[in-house]
Amino acid sequence: MKTADELTPDQVKANAKEWYRRQVEVSRMALGAAWEAHLEWIEEYLKQEVKERLIARGWRFKA
């Protein structure tokens, strides 16, 4: 298995998308019927979490 520094940008993006997908699914299962009421803020929170993790790894985003 490659270390985080050995991954290509496309692999990092794929890993980030998979992490996001898993977190959405975990949140959906945890919230059950209340999922729809919380969907918007949970998705925004998880997107920000992915962005902060990528920034911590040296990625830069356009303003």
HUZI-V292489 format. One record per pair of residues at least 12 apart in sequence whose C-alpha atoms are under 10 Angstrom apart, sorted by the first residue. I is the first residue (numbers start at 1). J is the second residue. Records with the same first field share a line. If there is no record, write none. Layout:
I=J ; J
//
This chain:
4=57
5=57
9=59
12=54
13=50 ; 54
16=47 ; 50 ; 51 ; 53 ; 54
17=47 ; 50
19=46 ; 50
20=43 ; 46 ; 47 ; 49 ; 50
21=43 ; 46
23=42 ; 43 ; 46
24=39 ; 42 ; 43 ; 46
27=39 ; 42 ; 43
28=42
//
